[in-house]
Amino acid sequence: MSYTRILYHLVFRTKSSGKTIPLDHAPELYRYIWGILKNKNCVLYRINGMEEHVHILFDLHPSVALADLVKDIKVASSKWMKQSGLFPDFRGWGIKYCAFTYSIREKDMLINYIKNQQKHHRNESFQDEIHRLWKDAEMEDDIKWFWVDN
């Protein structure tokens, strides 16, 4: 048995960053994603987003590979969204994602940040947000890859 605390802030977007997640139906999507996380023994701390992207703060179970979890979330939620009828303009998720690790001491700050996405995005675009998160994480690679859909 392993004892870990791997706190991830995961961000992914809709295909072409289309605003295809109506905010009035987003809670149903978030509950669906929460179910996927629970089935993988991950602990969800907060999920929220905007019409074109989703933020998830969770503790990754040691038996789960991050890339596999993200794939499972995107594949299952995409299928559910298309079948539900609640997201008629949804065409799929973007290929890429960003996942940043944080200390447990930062958990409450991140929960509040994700909780207040609608308020936050009145002052900062999604692209500016990703660039800021990228810079804060001291990533050296070029961020342009995140916006590519093929």
Biotite code that builds the C-alpha atoms (Angstrom):
import biotite.structure as struc

atoms = struc.array([
    struc.Atom([0.000, 0.000, 0.000], chain_id="A", res_id=1, res_name="MET", atom_name="CA", element="C"),
    struc.Atom([1.234, 3.462, -0.866], chain_id="A", res_id=2, res_name="SER", atom_name="CA", element="C"),
    struc.Atom([0.395, 6.659, 0.935], chain_id="A", res_id=3, res_name="TYR", atom_name="CA", element="C"),
    struc.Atom([0.545, 9.694, -1.284], chain_id="A", res_id=4, res_name="THR", atom_name="CA", element="C"),
    struc.Atom([-0.918, 13.143, -1.631], chain_id="A", res_id=5, res_name="ARG", atom_name="CA", element="C"),
    struc.Atom([-0.533, 14.277, -5.222], chain_id="A", res_id=6, res_name="ILE", atom_name="CA", element="C"),
    struc.Atom([-2.581, 17.420, -5.665], chain_id="A", res_id=7, res_name="LEU", atom_name="CA", element="C"),
    struc.Atom([-3.220, 18.241, -9.332], chain_id="A", res_id=8, res_name="TYR", atom_name="CA", element="C"),
    struc.Atom([-4.792, 21.286, -10.931], chain_id="A", res_id=9, res_name="HIS", atom_name="CA", element="C"),
    struc.Atom([-5.975, 20.026, -14.309], chain_id="A", res_id=10, res_name="LEU", atom_name="CA", element="C"),
    struc.Atom([-7.137, 22.354, -17.069], chain_id="A", res_id=11, res_name="VAL", atom_name="CA", element="C"),
    struc.Atom([-8.469, 21.312, -20.453], chain_id="A", res_id=12, res_name="PHE", atom_name="CA", element="C"),
    struc.Atom([-10.517, 23.016, -23.127], chain_id="A", res_id=13, res_name="ARG", atom_name="CA", element="C"),
    struc.Atom([-13.146, 22.329, -25.709], chain_id="A", res_id=14, res_name="THR", atom_name="CA", element="C"),
    struc.Atom([-12.150, 21.687, -29.304], chain_id="A", res_id=15, res_name="LYS", atom_name="CA", element="C"),
    struc.Atom([-11.112, 24.980, -30.941], chain_id="A", res_id=16, res_name="SER", atom_name="CA", element="C"),
    struc.Atom([-11.901, 26.625, -27.583], chain_id="A", res_id=17, res_name="SER", atom_name="CA", element="C"),
    struc.Atom([-15.523, 26.785, -28.652], chain_id="A", res_id=18, res_name="GLY", atom_name="CA", element="C"),
    struc.Atom([-17.919, 28.116, -26.027], chain_id="A", res_id=19, res_name="LYS", atom_name="CA", element="C"),
    struc.Atom([-19.940, 24.911, -26.063], chain_id="A", res_id=20, res_name="THR", atom_name="CA", element="C"),
    struc.Atom([-20.505, 24.276, -22.344], chain_id="A", res_id=21, res_name="ILE", atom_name="CA", element="C"),
    struc.Atom([-23.585, 26.285, -21.335], chain_id="A", res_id=22, res_name="PRO", atom_name="CA", element="C"),
    struc.Atom([-23.021, 27.441, -17.754], chain_id="A", res_id=23, res_name="LEU", atom_name="CA", element="C"),
    struc.Atom([-26.561, 26.438, -16.783], chain_id="A", res_id=24, res_name="ASP", atom_name="CA", element="C"),
    struc.Atom([-25.763, 22.788, -17.660], chain_id="A", res_id=25, res_name="HIS", atom_name="CA", element="C"),
    struc.Atom([-22.153, 22.761, -16.464], chain_id="A", res_id=26, res_name="ALA", atom_name="CA", element="C"),
    struc.Atom([-23.062, 21.371, -12.990], chain_id="A", res_id=27, res_name="PRO", atom_name="CA", element="C"),
    struc.Atom([-24.360, 18.172, -14.616], chain_id="A", res_id=28, res_name="GLU", atom_name="CA", element="C"),
    struc.Atom([-21.063, 17.814, -16.495], chain_id="A", res_id=29, res_name="LEU", atom_name="CA", element="C"),
    struc.Atom([-19.091, 18.413, -13.310], chain_id="A", res_id=30, res_name="TYR", atom_name="CA", element="C"),
    struc.Atom([-21.088, 15.744, -11.442], chain_id="A", res_id=31, res_name="ARG", atom_name="CA", element="C"),
    struc.Atom([-20.402, 13.298, -14.274], chain_id="A", res_id=32, res_name="TYR", atom_name="CA", element="C"),
    struc.Atom([-16.650, 14.012, -14.143], chain_id="A", res_id=33, res_name="ILE", atom_name="CA", element="C"),
    struc.Atom([-16.752, 13.690, -10.351], chain_id="A", res_id=34, res_name="TRP", atom_name="CA", element="C"),
    struc.Atom([-18.167, 10.181, -10.811], chain_id="A", res_id=35, res_name="GLY", atom_name="CA", element="C"),
    struc.Atom([-15.238, 9.262, -13.055], chain_id="A", res_id=36, res_name="ILE", atom_name="CA", element="C"),
    struc.Atom([-12.786, 10.528, -10.444], chain_id="A", res_id=37, res_name="LEU", atom_name="CA", element="C"),
    struc.Atom([-14.547, 8.583, -7.670], chain_id="A", res_id=38, res_name="LYS", atom_name="CA", element="C"),
    struc.Atom([-14.472, 5.401, -9.769], chain_id="A", res_id=39, res_name="ASN", atom_name="CA", element="C"),
    struc.Atom([-10.685, 5.860, -10.092], chain_id="A", res_id=40, res_name="LYS", atom_name="CA", element="C"),
    struc.Atom([-10.332, 6.391, -6.314], chain_id="A", res_id=41, res_name="ASN", atom_name="CA", element="C"),
    struc.Atom([-9.300, 10.008, -6.773], chain_id="A", res_id=42, res_name="CYS", atom_name="CA", element="C"),
    struc.Atom([-10.462, 12.728, -4.380], chain_id="A", res_id=43, res_name="VAL", atom_name="CA", element="C"),
    struc.Atom([-12.138, 15.751, -5.952], chain_id="A", res_id=44, res_name="LEU", atom_name="CA", element="C"),
    struc.Atom([-11.584, 19.037, -4.133], chain_id="A", res_id=45, res_name="TYR", atom_name="CA", element="C"),
    struc.Atom([-13.155, 21.397, -6.679], chain_id="A", res_id=46, res_name="ARG", atom_name="CA", element="C"),
    struc.Atom([-14.353, 21.494, -10.265], chain_id="A", res_id=47, res_name="ILE", atom_name="CA", element="C"),
    struc.Atom([-15.603, 24.483, -12.226], chain_id="A", res_id=48, res_name="ASN", atom_name="CA", element="C"),
    struc.Atom([-14.991, 26.231, -15.473], chain_id="A", res_id=49, res_name="GLY", atom_name="CA", element="C"),
    struc.Atom([-16.317, 28.393, -18.230], chain_id="A", res_id=50, res_name="MET", atom_name="CA", element="C"),
    struc.Atom([-18.017, 27.790, -21.569], chain_id="A", res_id=51, res_name="GLU", atom_name="CA", element="C"),
    struc.Atom([-14.737, 26.675, -23.191], chain_id="A", res_id=52, res_name="GLU", atom_name="CA", element="C"),
    struc.Atom([-12.716, 25.072, -20.427], chain_id="A", res_id=53, res_name="HIS", atom_name="CA", element="C"),
    struc.Atom([-12.730, 23.083, -17.192], chain_id="A", res_id=54, res_name="VAL", atom_name="CA", element="C"),
    struc.Atom([-10.565, 23.298, -14.060], chain_id="A", res_id=55, res_name="HIS", atom_name="CA", element="C"),
    struc.Atom([-10.323, 20.298, -11.719], chain_id="A", res_id=56, res_name="ILE", atom_name="CA", element="C"),
    struc.Atom([-8.441, 20.160, -8.417], chain_id="A", res_id=57, res_name="LEU", atom_name="CA", element="C"),
    struc.Atom([-8.013, 16.592, -7.208], chain_id="A", res_id=58, res_name="PHE", atom_name="CA", element="C"),
    struc.Atom([-5.791, 14.141, -5.384], chain_id="A", res_id=59, res_name="ASP", atom_name="CA", element="C"),
    struc.Atom([-4.508, 11.491, -7.792], chain_id="A", res_id=60, res_name="LEU", atom_name="CA", element="C"),
    struc.Atom([-4.689, 7.929, -6.482], chain_id="A", res_id=61, res_name="HIS", atom_name="CA", element="C"),
    struc.Atom([-1.271, 6.183, -6.718], chain_id="A", res_id=62, res_name="PRO", atom_name="CA", element="C"),
    struc.Atom([-2.674, 3.377, -8.888], chain_id="A", res_id=63, res_name="SER", atom_name="CA", element="C"),
    struc.Atom([-3.793, 5.813, -11.594], chain_id="A", res_id=64, res_name="VAL", atom_name="CA", element="C"),
    struc.Atom([-1.623, 7.357, -14.296], chain_id="A", res_id=65, res_name="ALA", atom_name="CA", element="C"),
    struc.Atom([-2.483, 10.987, -14.959], chain_id="A", res_id=66, res_name="LEU", atom_name="CA", element="C"),
    struc.Atom([-2.536, 10.603, -18.756], chain_id="A", res_id=67, res_name="ALA", atom_name="CA", element="C"),
    struc.Atom([-4.904, 7.625, -18.492], chain_id="A", res_id=68, res_name="ASP", atom_name="CA", element="C"),
    struc.Atom([-7.215, 9.515, -16.135], chain_id="A", res_id=69, res_name="LEU", atom_name="CA", element="C"),
    struc.Atom([-7.376, 12.553, -18.414], chain_id="A", res_id=70, res_name="VAL", atom_name="CA", element="C"),
    struc.Atom([-8.097, 10.299, -21.395], chain_id="A", res_id=71, res_name="LYS", atom_name="CA", element="C"),
    struc.Atom([-10.872, 8.522, -19.469], chain_id="A", res_id=72, res_name="ASP", atom_name="CA", element="C"),
    struc.Atom([-12.412, 11.840, -18.395], chain_id="A", res_id=73, res_name="ILE", atom_name="CA", element="C"),
    struc.Atom([-12.336, 13.282, -21.906], chain_id="A", res_id=74, res_name="LYS", atom_name="CA", element="C"),
    struc.Atom([-13.606, 10.169, -23.707], chain_id="A", res_id=75, res_name="VAL", atom_name="CA", element="C"),
    struc.Atom([-16.411, 9.359, -21.266], chain_id="A", res_id=76, res_name="ALA", atom_name="CA", element="C"),
    struc.Atom([-17.568, 12.936, -20.744], chain_id="A", res_id=77, res_name="SER", atom_name="CA", element="C"),
    struc.Atom([-17.499, 13.683, -24.466], chain_id="A", res_id=78, res_name="SER", atom_name="CA", element="C"),
    struc.Atom([-19.718, 10.695, -25.180], chain_id="A", res_id=79, res_name="LYS", atom_name="CA", element="C"),
    struc.Atom([-22.064, 11.616, -22.313], chain_id="A", res_id=80, res_name="TRP", atom_name="CA", element="C"),
    struc.Atom([-22.251, 15.274, -23.363], chain_id="A", res_id=81, res_name="MET", atom_name="CA", element="C"),
    struc.Atom([-23.179, 14.361, -26.937], chain_id="A", res_id=82, res_name="LYS", atom_name="CA", element="C"),
    struc.Atom([-25.832, 11.858, -25.785], chain_id="A", res_id=83, res_name="GLN", atom_name="CA", element="C"),
    struc.Atom([-27.339, 14.022, -23.033], chain_id="A", res_id=84, res_name="SER", atom_name="CA", element="C"),
    struc.Atom([-28.757, 16.686, -25.333], chain_id="A", res_id=85, res_name="GLY", atom_name="CA", element="C"),
    struc.Atom([-27.652, 19.367, -22.852], chain_id="A", res_id=86, res_name="LEU", atom_name="CA", element="C"),
    struc.Atom([-24.634, 20.427, -24.920], chain_id="A", res_id=87, res_name="PHE", atom_name="CA", element="C"),
    struc.Atom([-25.907, 20.628, -28.520], chain_id="A", res_id=88, res_name="PRO", atom_name="CA", element="C"),
    struc.Atom([-22.930, 22.635, -29.822], chain_id="A", res_id=89, res_name="ASP", atom_name="CA", element="C"),
    struc.Atom([-20.233, 20.502, -28.151], chain_id="A", res_id=90, res_name="PHE", atom_name="CA", element="C"),
    struc.Atom([-17.874, 18.941, -30.729], chain_id="A", res_id=91, res_name="ARG", atom_name="CA", element="C"),
    struc.Atom([-15.313, 17.391, -28.408], chain_id="A", res_id=92, res_name="GLY", atom_name="CA", element="C"),
    struc.Atom([-12.376, 18.278, -26.216], chain_id="A", res_id=93, res_name="TRP", atom_name="CA", element="C"),
    struc.Atom([-9.113, 19.798, -27.312], chain_id="A", res_id=94, res_name="GLY", atom_name="CA", element="C"),
    struc.Atom([-6.300, 17.294, -27.608], chain_id="A", res_id=95, res_name="ILE", atom_name="CA", element="C"),
    struc.Atom([-3.997, 18.831, -24.998], chain_id="A", res_id=96, res_name="LYS", atom_name="CA", element="C"),
    struc.Atom([-4.273, 19.554, -21.288], chain_id="A", res_id=97, res_name="TYR", atom_name="CA", element="C"),
    struc.Atom([-2.273, 21.254, -18.554], chain_id="A", res_id=98, res_name="CYS", atom_name="CA", element="C"),
    struc.Atom([-1.725, 19.636, -15.173], chain_id="A", res_id=99, res_name="ALA", atom_name="CA", element="C"),
    struc.Atom([0.129, 21.393, -12.398], chain_id="A", res_id=100, res_name="PHE", atom_name="CA", element="C"),
    struc.Atom([1.076, 19.941, -9.017], chain_id="A", res_id=101, res_name="THR", atom_name="CA", element="C"),
    struc.Atom([0.716, 21.903, -5.808], chain_id="A", res_id=102, res_name="TYR", atom_name="CA", element="C"),
    struc.Atom([1.424, 21.586, -2.120], chain_id="A", res_id=103, res_name="SER", atom_name="CA", element="C"),
    struc.Atom([-1.440, 20.637, 0.171], chain_id="A", res_id=104, res_name="ILE", atom_name="CA", element="C"),
    struc.Atom([-0.865, 24.009, 1.829], chain_id="A", res_id=105, res_name="ARG", atom_name="CA", element="C"),
    struc.Atom([-2.129, 25.651, -1.373], chain_id="A", res_id=106, res_name="GLU", atom_name="CA", element="C"),
    struc.Atom([-5.329, 23.607, -1.491], chain_id="A", res_id=107, res_name="LYS", atom_name="CA", element="C"),
    struc.Atom([-7.710, 26.197, -0.031], chain_id="A", res_id=108, res_name="ASP", atom_name="CA", element="C"),
    struc.Atom([-6.346, 28.955, -2.268], chain_id="A", res_id=109, res_name="MET", atom_name="CA", element="C"),
    struc.Atom([-6.809, 26.739, -5.330], chain_id="A", res_id=110, res_name="LEU", atom_name="CA", element="C"),
    struc.Atom([-10.311, 25.705, -4.274], chain_id="A", res_id=111, res_name="ILE", atom_name="CA", element="C"),
    struc.Atom([-11.287, 29.377, -4.065], chain_id="A", res_id=112, res_name="ASN", atom_name="CA", element="C"),
    struc.Atom([-9.599, 30.160, -7.372], chain_id="A", res_id=113, res_name="TYR", atom_name="CA", element="C"),
    struc.Atom([-11.493, 27.394, -9.172], chain_id="A", res_id=114, res_name="ILE", atom_name="CA", element="C"),
    struc.Atom([-14.741, 28.174, -7.352], chain_id="A", res_id=115, res_name="LYS", atom_name="CA", element="C"),
    struc.Atom([-14.618, 31.782, -8.574], chain_id="A", res_id=116, res_name="ASN", atom_name="CA", element="C"),
    struc.Atom([-13.947, 31.129, -12.264], chain_id="A", res_id=117, res_name="GLN", atom_name="CA", element="C"),
    struc.Atom([-16.872, 33.206, -13.534], chain_id="A", res_id=118, res_name="GLN", atom_name="CA", element="C"),
    struc.Atom([-15.801, 36.203, -11.450], chain_id="A", res_id=119, res_name="LYS", atom_name="CA", element="C"),
    struc.Atom([-12.136, 35.688, -12.317], chain_id="A", res_id=120, res_name="HIS", atom_name="CA", element="C"),
    struc.Atom([-12.770, 35.617, -16.070], chain_id="A", res_id=121, res_name="HIS", atom_name="CA", element="C"),
    struc.Atom([-14.402, 39.030, -16.040], chain_id="A", res_id=122, res_name="ARG", atom_name="CA", element="C"),
    struc.Atom([-10.849, 40.396, -15.770], chain_id="A", res_id=123, res_name="ASN", atom_name="CA", element="C"),
    struc.Atom([-8.668, 37.768, -17.468], chain_id="A", res_id=124, res_name="GLU", atom_name="CA", element="C"),
    struc.Atom([-9.146, 35.833, -20.693], chain_id="A", res_id=125, res_name="SER", atom_name="CA", element="C"),
    struc.Atom([-8.702, 32.070, -20.803], chain_id="A", res_id=126, res_name="PHE", atom_name="CA", element="C"),
    struc.Atom([-5.567, 32.457, -22.941], chain_id="A", res_id=127, res_name="GLN", atom_name="CA", element="C"),
    struc.Atom([-4.058, 34.936, -20.476], chain_id="A", res_id=128, res_name="ASP", atom_name="CA", element="C"),
    struc.Atom([-4.952, 32.600, -17.618], chain_id="A", res_id=129, res_name="GLU", atom_name="CA", element="C"),
    struc.Atom([-3.156, 29.642, -19.226], chain_id="A", res_id=130, res_name="ILE", atom_name="CA", element="C"),
    struc.Atom([-0.108, 31.770, -19.971], chain_id="A", res_id=131, res_name="HIS", atom_name="CA", element="C"),
    struc.Atom([-0.026, 32.980, -16.346], chain_id="A", res_id=132, res_name="ARG", atom_name="CA", element="C"),
    struc.Atom([-0.387, 29.443, -14.955], chain_id="A", res_id=133, res_name="LEU", atom_name="CA", element="C"),
    struc.Atom([2.342, 28.275, -17.335], chain_id="A", res_id=134, res_name="TRP", atom_name="CA", element="C"),
    struc.Atom([4.657, 31.079, -16.212], chain_id="A", res_id=135, res_name="LYS", atom_name="CA", element="C"),
    struc.Atom([3.848, 30.526, -12.516], chain_id="A", res_id=136, res_name="ASP", atom_name="CA", element="C"),
    struc.Atom([4.831, 26.873, -12.925], chain_id="A", res_id=137, res_name="ALA", atom_name="CA", element="C"),
    struc.Atom([8.127, 27.998, -14.464], chain_id="A", res_id=138, res_name="GLU", atom_name="CA", element="C"),
    struc.Atom([7.510, 25.913, -17.547], chain_id="A", res_id=139, res_name="MET", atom_name="CA", element="C"),
    struc.Atom([10.144, 26.424, -20.223], chain_id="A", res_id=140, res_name="GLU", atom_name="CA", element="C"),
    struc.Atom([8.454, 24.798, -23.189], chain_id="A", res_id=141, res_name="ASP", atom_name="CA", element="C"),
    struc.Atom([6.475, 26.836, -25.674], chain_id="A", res_id=142, res_name="ASP", atom_name="CA", element="C"),
    struc.Atom([2.795, 27.075, -24.646], chain_id="A", res_id=143, res_name="ILE", atom_name="CA", element="C"),
    struc.Atom([1.584, 27.247, -28.276], chain_id="A", res_id=144, res_name="LYS", atom_name="CA", element="C"),
    struc.Atom([1.125, 23.468, -28.319], chain_id="A", res_id=145, res_name="TRP", atom_name="CA", element="C"),
    struc.Atom([-1.832, 23.806, -25.894], chain_id="A", res_id=146, res_name="PHE", atom_name="CA", element="C"),
    struc.Atom([-3.944, 25.621, -28.499], chain_id="A", res_id=147, res_name="TRP", atom_name="CA", element="C"),
    struc.Atom([-3.403, 23.063, -31.305], chain_id="A", res_id=148, res_name="VAL", atom_name="CA", element="C"),
    struc.Atom([-6.311, 20.718, -32.094], chain_id="A", res_id=149, res_name="ASP", atom_name="CA", element="C"),
    struc.Atom([-4.653, 18.344, -34.567], chain_id="A", res_id=150, res_name="ASN", atom_name="CA", element="C"),
])
